[in-house]
Amino acid sequence: MKRALKSMSVVKRLCLVLAIILLPNICAGCWDRVELEQLAYVTVVGIDRDGPDGVLVTFQCVIPRMLARGQSGGGGGAAPVKPYTNYSVKARNVSDAVRLFEIKQPHKALFKTSTVIIIGEDLARKGVIPSLDFFTRKPALRRSVWVMVAEGKAADILLKGDPSPEIIPANNIRTAFQRRQDVTLTSSVDFGQLLSKLERPGVDPFMPEIKLAPKLSGGTAGQGETSTQDQQKDVKEGEKQVLEIVDFGVLKLGKLVSFLDITESRGLLWLQGKTNSGTITVPARGASWASLLVSSKRVKITPVISQDGFLFNIDIRIEGYVSSVQNEAVDPTKPEDLGRLEEEGEKAILQDVMAAVKKSQEVRSDFLGLGEKIYETDPDLWKEIGEAWRDEWLPNVQVDISVNCKLKRTGLAAGPVQPIP
Amino acid sequence: MSLERGMISSRQVMFLVTNMIFATEIQFVPALLTMYAGQDAWVVVLIVTIVGFLFGVPIISLGLRFPGKTPVEYGMDLLGKWGGRALGIFLGLFFFYVAAVAVRELADHLVIAVMPQTPLVVFIALYVFAIAYGVYLGLEVFARVSEILYPVFLGTLMLGTIFLIPSLNLNLLKPVLTHSPLELLRGSLTLLAFYGEGLAILFLIPCMRRPEQAPGLNMKITLLLNIPLLVMVVMEVAMFGAMETSRILFPSFELVKMISVAGFFERMESFLLAFWVTTVCLKVALLYYTAMISFARSLNLRDYRPLVWPGAVSLTALAVLVFSDVTQAREFLARSWPLFGLSVEGGVPILLYSLALLRKKGVSWRGRQKK
């Protein structure tokens, strides 16, 4: 080998050097090269129903140039620049829409930056699967992209939604989900989870609901509002609306059937075991309230299958601490008072869960995944009842819920503040 | 007289063979296994761990019966001169075909998942060029490369999957063992057909510096292969669900795409892809090398090198033509490959081994040790 190297002629060495210089050029690729300036960075895709079999797809794209300007001139008196634009396209399906979108504006759609897919209510009621198929095939899109269902039209949310305090709506949604642990009102559902639930026996998926809510500062006349109200004088009252992510929409066999209310949504979250310090406010002694900050520790659903039907033992274990008592009559340092607060907490959670179960039976959608438990424990039985599960069996199942709430701490203070006469 | 003057160590053989099987197995097998066995796919992996270990025993002992000889040479001893040559040509064509399929699969993956605009033939041609160059330089060269790269690849893959543990839903693995033995068997056959590519070890044993280390290799290779595969299959089912896993073309790729730690440690799939390109390259190098050795032996050439460049051109052409579309490729892997692959991978060693026993040719490994 050494001899070979020594005898390598100058020409051969030159060839080698040339090859080393030329090869990296191949690495860059010629066909799939991407020019940053020629891309449309899609952050949110909204899909609505349009006519009997068409879709209205709204692409929200960031304009990087404006992004920099919006940040530097944010606090000033100048009119705020929107660093994003919306393109709405009517088409036969999503893939068709992407093509029309690329005709409408010169750039190539880039889905790598997409955070959320929002599906309009009408389309969701018709079925989510046909329009999601495109995203399962698109190489650049990952399964961790979030999916949501809009109350009303997805296009409205994208066009009218005010992203404040962020400057891009997608970031607003991202922030909302990242602090979801603190509110116990919603949780993110990603595309992969949605698909695996759609294709799993005995469970229906749910999606967080997004809607437009009237701007808080517009309605209430609190102090500290003056400066912002001056700025927004030219904007009509009630027109600018904030994005609100709360509650869930539930599907049945790939079609949206209902939206949950706050109680039912929380019941669903308790059962998912996904809450991580949510506040529940329970009646304390007298007319006052006490607030508990709790998180679910363990959820266990065991089906009991008998001749008469199905019984589900739901065992929820909750842990938390007292965040506010408001009344000197309730003293968290006393074991009996703490015990009473725990009981009240258990009762409140039980009501939430009961509401969710009722709703599930009412709309005949198994978003709690009760059927899945039967499928897991007795797959043979599931083969027989699976077809009729949602419509015949689910409305009649019995549920036995036991909640165990353990309050471990009382915050920084022990007893309540007590005025001394 | 031997065609290959290079000598390799037992560790290099282990990594070469493991790498060869693992490179394509990890891309396709989880989808195929869940297609047959649903969430019980991991059971199939366990079955194949045992069967595969046993499968390796006769192959290695066959290789050891004829020290320093390739299957084509002892095929000539056993089947006669022309029979051995026919066997050599047949084995060469088989490995050549498998090499073409492997190149095509990787190129397809690159086109589908990463660079949709680039023509397929560009990937295949560049790829085969690199492989042919490696094969031209000899066995020692790509054996060393795989010794370095494969542990890095495996380590990175396993390390990366640790980050996925929080987002797994192990309930998706339930209910356990609902699939009939027939479905499990079909899944096992598919996996075993990939596993059987390890037949190429017959061509490596004559080049081993210490052939006495060969008997433990089937155990090591089986474990090195199946533990990571088991981890990946369990993770994919727990991440996507059995139905979804069988529908996705490249589940492992999708799995790695899901890695996201604290919102910034993301997009690990580029690493996976880079490793795939290298490991499949080594896989095809070994298959191609084996095919070239078989041809050269059968044609009684003194060196296999003159065959390498013309062969590369044919390999490129075959890889482009072997499937007309991705559906065909998937259909081939799911339906034809288990039967086709296993009949060759199982048939050839069984034929040679039983003939060796009947005609009392060669000396068994134990017999030689006693002397």
Interface residues (C-beta under 8 A of the other chain):
Chain A: I26 G29 C30 W31 D32 T136 P139 R142 R143 S144 Q178 G192 L195 S196 K197 E199 R200 E372 Y375 E376 T377 D378 P379
Chain B: I112 A113 V114 M115 P116 Q117 T118 P119 V122 L126 N169 N171 L172 K174 P175 T178 M239 F240 G241 M243 E244 R247 E254 K257 M258 S260 G263
